[in-house]
Amino acid sequence: MTYAQRADQFRALHRTGEPLLLPNAWDHASAAALAHGGFPAIGTTSLGVAAAAGKADATGDTREETLRLAHGLARLPALITVDIEGGFSDRPGEVAVLAAELVGAGVVGVNIEDGRPDGTLADTALQCELIRAVKESAPDLFVNARTDTYWLRAGGAGETERRAADYQLAGADGVFVPGLQDEKAIEGLVEGLADVPLNILFAPGALTYGRLAELGVRRVSSGSLLFRAALHGAVEAARSIARGDTVPQDLPSYADAQALSAAYGEGV
């Protein structure tokens, strides 16, 4: 299958009524396990990638780790989209080079955010420049433009709608609004974006996947949830041993985990 065909396949997964449920991996093993579990597309979580490297998230300090992981994950039998934080640079040319390298590796999508390490939002004009640079360098790459208006409590619905519209005009293929759980605001964005899919971050105890589908959302991401769940599970398993409690019996075996390396063949 050619790169263009895989890119088209990824776009087609963003369906009204049946959103793409995108699990986010943080290393080779977690991504291989998700691919083995039947998920056709897998994203990365910048928090998981950064934490696994002993670094802080959203500081722009994990460019090399992200690229190295992307080159490996693209060999999996799944469609891969990569979280590149804010692009690891404010220079459009440098972000364009990154996009081209990811396409060369076989990655079909990126997530690029407007939140900055100091808790502010990037200037909209600059963010649009970055999006345009990526699309000019890699036309088939699915650019999911994330706005952190709700995440950072900066501007609310009006600012979110304005940025979403601007990012769409700049060439974004999708818009991601983490932290948004208001049904009316979601419906408004879905209507305003028209042909561009809206991506919402799943939040435990909030809107379900089914309800988000009913609202017109076409992509639901897990973000760092799976990474945090894995950390919790590891600690709880250790505590169960110490307490003499029963450890779950349906865990992957040593052989199962070892076999994950076989997933790194020639890719899709």
MARZAMAR-264751 format. One record per residue (C-alpha): residue in one letter; residue number from 1; x negated, y, z. Coordinates in steps of 0.05 Angstrom, whole numbers. Last residue first. Layout:
REM residues N
+---+-----+--------+--------+--------+
| r |   k |     c1 |     c2 |     c3 |
+---+-----+--------+--------+--------+
| A | NUM |      X |      Y |      Z |
...
+---+-----+--------+--------+--------+
This chain:
REM residues 268
+---+-----+--------+--------+--------+
| r |   k |     c1 |     c2 |     c3 |
+---+-----+--------+--------+--------+
| V | 268 |    -35 |    -34 |    124 |
| G | 267 |   -101 |    -42 |    161 |
| E | 266 |   -162 |    -82 |    140 |
| G | 265 |   -165 |   -120 |    205 |
| Y | 264 |   -163 |    -92 |    275 |
| A | 263 |   -105 |   -134 |    300 |
| A | 262 |   -155 |   -189 |    316 |
| S | 261 |   -177 |   -148 |    376 |
| L | 260 |   -109 |   -159 |    407 |
| A | 259 |   -127 |   -233 |    413 |
| Q | 258 |   -168 |   -221 |    476 |
| A | 257 |   -106 |   -193 |    511 |
| D | 256 |    -65 |   -253 |    492 |
| A | 255 |   -121 |   -301 |    511 |
| Y | 254 |   -127 |   -269 |    580 |
| S | 253 |    -53 |   -277 |    587 |
| P | 252 |     -2 |   -221 |    578 |
| L | 251 |     41 |   -212 |    640 |
| D | 250 |    104 |   -255 |    649 |
| Q | 249 |     87 |   -280 |    718 |
| P | 248 |     96 |   -215 |    756 |
| V | 247 |     54 |   -215 |    820 |
| T | 246 |     88 |   -244 |    881 |
| D | 245 |     71 |   -209 |    945 |
| G | 244 |     12 |   -227 |    989 |
| R | 243 |      5 |   -155 |   1011 |
| A | 242 |    -65 |   -147 |    980 |
| I | 241 |    -43 |   -181 |    916 |
| S | 240 |     19 |   -138 |    911 |
| R | 239 |    -24 |    -76 |    922 |
| A | 238 |    -68 |    -94 |    863 |
| A | 237 |     -6 |   -105 |    819 |
| E | 236 |     23 |    -38 |    843 |
| V | 235 |    -41 |     -1 |    824 |
| A | 234 |    -42 |    -32 |    754 |
| G | 233 |     32 |    -19 |    743 |
| H | 232 |     27 |     54 |    763 |
| L | 231 |    -31 |     65 |    715 |
| A | 230 |      8 |     30 |    660 |
| A | 229 |     69 |     72 |    674 |
| R | 228 |     26 |    135 |    669 |
| F | 227 |      1 |    113 |    601 |
| L | 226 |     71 |     94 |    578 |
| L | 225 |     99 |    162 |    599 |
| S | 224 |     44 |    204 |    567 |
| G | 223 |     87 |    222 |    507 |
| S | 222 |    146 |    174 |    498 |
| S | 221 |    169 |    207 |    434 |
| V | 220 |    239 |    210 |    405 |
| R | 219 |    246 |    229 |    331 |
| R | 218 |    308 |    244 |    290 |
| V | 217 |    349 |    284 |    340 |
| G | 216 |    420 |    293 |    314 |
| L | 215 |    457 |    299 |    380 |
| E | 214 |    482 |    228 |    375 |
| A | 213 |    411 |    203 |    369 |
| L | 212 |    392 |    242 |    432 |
| R | 211 |    450 |    207 |    467 |
| G | 210 |    426 |    138 |    446 |
| Y | 209 |    353 |    152 |    467 |
| T | 208 |    379 |    174 |    535 |
| L | 207 |    382 |    245 |    560 |
| A | 206 |    352 |    253 |    630 |
| G | 205 |    334 |    202 |    683 |
| P | 204 |    267 |    186 |    650 |
| A | 203 |    248 |    240 |    600 |
| F | 202 |    240 |    224 |    526 |
| L | 201 |    204 |    280 |    488 |
| I | 200 |    247 |    309 |    432 |
| N | 199 |    229 |    312 |    358 |
| L | 198 |    273 |    352 |    310 |
| P | 197 |    271 |    331 |    237 |
| V | 196 |    264 |    384 |    182 |
| D | 195 |    322 |    382 |    132 |
| A | 194 |    368 |    429 |    171 |
| L | 193 |    323 |    463 |    223 |
| G | 192 |    379 |    509 |    246 |
| E | 191 |    430 |    454 |    256 |
| V | 190 |    382 |    409 |    295 |
| L | 189 |    359 |    469 |    335 |
| G | 188 |    430 |    488 |    355 |
| E | 187 |    447 |    416 |    373 |
| I | 186 |    385 |    413 |    418 |
| A | 185 |    403 |    479 |    451 |
| K | 184 |    474 |    454 |    464 |
| E | 183 |    448 |    389 |    494 |
| D | 182 |    398 |    419 |    541 |
| Q | 181 |    341 |    370 |    550 |
| L | 180 |    281 |    409 |    523 |
| G | 179 |    216 |    394 |    559 |
| P | 178 |    178 |    376 |    496 |
| V | 177 |    201 |    413 |    433 |
| F | 176 |    173 |    380 |    371 |
| V | 175 |    186 |    407 |    301 |
| G | 174 |    177 |    366 |    238 |
| D | 173 |    147 |    371 |    168 |
| A | 172 |    114 |    438 |    183 |
| G | 171 |    103 |    479 |    120 |
| A | 170 |     95 |    551 |    144 |
| L | 169 |    170 |    561 |    135 |
| Q | 168 |    184 |    505 |    184 |
| Y | 167 |    135 |    535 |    233 |
| D | 166 |    170 |    602 |    228 |
| A | 165 |    239 |    571 |    239 |
| A | 164 |    215 |    530 |    299 |
| R | 163 |    181 |    592 |    328 |
| R | 162 |    245 |    633 |    324 |
| E | 161 |    289 |    577 |    351 |
| T | 160 |    242 |    566 |    410 |
| E | 159 |    238 |    640 |    425 |
| G | 158 |    314 |    645 |    428 |
| A | 157 |    323 |    581 |    467 |
| G | 156 |    275 |    596 |    524 |
| G | 155 |    220 |    648 |    520 |
| A | 154 |    162 |    618 |    559 |
| R | 153 |    181 |    564 |    609 |
| L | 152 |    114 |    530 |    595 |
| W | 151 |    144 |    463 |    573 |
| Y | 150 |    205 |    499 |    547 |
| T | 149 |    167 |    545 |    500 |
| D | 148 |    115 |    492 |    486 |
| T | 147 |    124 |    489 |    411 |
| R | 146 |    101 |    427 |    375 |
| A | 145 |     93 |    426 |    300 |
| N | 144 |     95 |    355 |    273 |
| V | 143 |     53 |    357 |    210 |
| F | 142 |     64 |    295 |    167 |
| L | 141 |      1 |    289 |    123 |
| D | 140 |     19 |    286 |     49 |
| P | 139 |     -7 |    356 |     33 |
| A | 138 |    -74 |    347 |     70 |
| S | 137 |   -119 |    408 |     61 |
| E | 136 |    -63 |    456 |     41 |
| K | 135 |    -17 |    426 |     94 |
| V | 134 |    -70 |    433 |    149 |
| A | 133 |    -86 |    505 |    130 |
| R | 132 |    -12 |    523 |    129 |
| I | 131 |     -2 |    495 |    199 |
| L | 130 |    -63 |    532 |    225 |
| E | 129 |    -40 |    597 |    194 |
| C | 128 |     29 |    587 |    224 |
| Q | 127 |     -3 |    580 |    292 |
| L | 126 |    -40 |    645 |    281 |
| A | 125 |     24 |    682 |    262 |
| T | 124 |     60 |    654 |    322 |
| D | 123 |      7 |    677 |    371 |
| A | 122 |    -10 |    619 |    415 |
| L | 121 |     33 |    608 |    477 |
| T | 120 |      5 |    619 |    546 |
| G | 119 |    -13 |    571 |    602 |
| D | 118 |    -88 |    584 |    601 |
| P | 117 |   -101 |    519 |    565 |
| R | 116 |    -58 |    540 |    505 |
| G | 115 |     11 |    517 |    482 |
| D | 114 |     22 |    522 |    407 |
| E | 113 |     17 |    448 |    393 |
| I | 112 |     -5 |    404 |    334 |
| N | 111 |     20 |    333 |    326 |
| V | 110 |    -11 |    297 |    268 |
| G | 109 |     14 |    246 |    217 |
| V | 108 |     -5 |    193 |    167 |
| V | 107 |    -74 |    172 |    193 |
| G | 106 |   -113 |    132 |    141 |
| A | 105 |   -184 |    150 |    161 |
| G | 104 |   -190 |    197 |    102 |
| V | 103 |   -125 |    229 |    124 |
| L | 102 |   -156 |    241 |    192 |
| E | 101 |   -218 |    271 |    160 |
| A | 100 |   -175 |    318 |    118 |
| A |  99 |   -137 |    341 |    179 |
| L |  98 |   -202 |    356 |    217 |
| V |  97 |   -228 |    397 |    158 |
| A |  96 |   -163 |    437 |    157 |
| V |  95 |   -171 |    450 |    232 |
| E |  94 |   -240 |    478 |    219 |
| G |  93 |   -215 |    523 |    163 |
| P |  92 |   -156 |    548 |    204 |
| R |  91 |   -202 |    572 |    260 |
| D |  90 |   -167 |    569 |    328 |
| S |  89 |   -201 |    503 |    342 |
| F |  88 |   -187 |    434 |    372 |
| G |  87 |   -123 |    432 |    331 |
| G |  86 |    -79 |    456 |    388 |
| E |  85 |    -72 |    386 |    417 |
| I |  84 |    -93 |    338 |    361 |
| D |  83 |    -41 |    285 |    377 |
| V |  82 |    -48 |    232 |    324 |
| T |  81 |      3 |    195 |    281 |
| I |  80 |     -9 |    123 |    261 |
| L |  79 |     34 |     78 |    217 |
| A |  78 |     26 |      6 |    239 |
| P |  77 |    -12 |    -57 |    220 |
| L |  76 |    -75 |    -30 |    255 |
| R |  75 |   -135 |     -4 |    217 |
| A |  74 |   -112 |     68 |    229 |
| L |  73 |   -122 |     56 |    303 |
| G |  72 |   -197 |     51 |    296 |
| H |  71 |   -208 |    116 |    257 |
| A |  70 |   -159 |    151 |    303 |
| L |  69 |   -196 |    130 |    365 |
| R |  68 |   -261 |    159 |    340 |
| L |  67 |   -226 |    223 |    318 |
| T |  66 |   -192 |    232 |    386 |
| E |  65 |   -256 |    219 |    425 |
| E |  64 |   -294 |    268 |    382 |
| R |  63 |   -241 |    323 |    389 |
| T |  62 |   -233 |    312 |    464 |
| D |  61 |   -252 |    380 |    493 |
| G |  60 |   -195 |    422 |    466 |
| T |  59 |   -172 |    438 |    537 |
| A |  58 |   -104 |    405 |    530 |
| D |  57 |   -119 |    346 |    576 |
| A |  56 |   -177 |    343 |    625 |
| K |  55 |   -235 |    295 |    615 |
| G |  54 |   -255 |    227 |    643 |
| A |  53 |   -252 |    194 |    575 |
| A |  52 |   -191 |    153 |    593 |
| A |  51 |   -160 |    217 |    621 |
| A |  50 |   -170 |    253 |    555 |
| V |  49 |   -141 |    198 |    512 |
| G |  48 |    -83 |    188 |    560 |
| L |  47 |    -67 |    262 |    565 |
| S |  46 |    -73 |    270 |    489 |
| T |  45 |    -22 |    216 |    477 |
| T |  44 |    -29 |    179 |    412 |
| G |  43 |     26 |    160 |    364 |
| I |  42 |     50 |     93 |    339 |
| A |  41 |     95 |     74 |    281 |
| P |  40 |    126 |      7 |    261 |
| F |  39 |    136 |    -16 |    333 |
| G |  38 |    140 |    -92 |    333 |
| G |  37 |    108 |   -111 |    399 |
| H |  36 |     44 |   -129 |    363 |
| A |  35 |     39 |    -56 |    342 |
| L |  34 |     51 |    -36 |    415 |
| A |  33 |     -3 |    -85 |    439 |
| A |  32 |    -52 |    -60 |    386 |
| A |  31 |    -39 |     12 |    408 |
| S |  30 |    -50 |     -5 |    482 |
| A |  29 |   -114 |    -44 |    465 |
| H |  28 |   -144 |     10 |    420 |
| D |  27 |   -135 |     67 |    469 |
| W |  26 |    -84 |    119 |    492 |
| A |  25 |    -19 |     97 |    460 |
| N |  24 |     45 |    136 |    449 |
| P |  23 |    110 |    101 |    432 |
| L |  22 |    150 |    135 |    377 |
| L |  21 |    224 |    117 |    374 |
| L |  20 |    242 |    142 |    304 |
| P |  19 |    313 |    165 |    308 |
| E |  18 |    372 |    122 |    286 |
| G |  17 |    432 |    168 |    277 |
| T |  16 |    393 |    216 |    232 |
| R |  15 |    330 |    182 |    208 |
| H |  14 |    257 |    199 |    217 |
| L |  13 |    230 |    131 |    194 |
| A |  12 |    232 |    155 |    122 |
| R |  11 |    176 |    204 |    136 |
| F |  10 |    131 |    146 |    158 |
| Q |   9 |    147 |    106 |     96 |
| D |   8 |    131 |    166 |     52 |
| A |   7 |     63 |    172 |     86 |
| R |   6 |     52 |     97 |     76 |
| Q |   5 |     68 |    104 |      2 |
| A |   4 |     22 |    164 |     -5 |
| Y |   3 |    -35 |    126 |     29 |
| T |   2 |    -27 |     68 |    -19 |
| M |   1 |      0 |      0 |      0 |
+---+-----+--------+--------+--------+
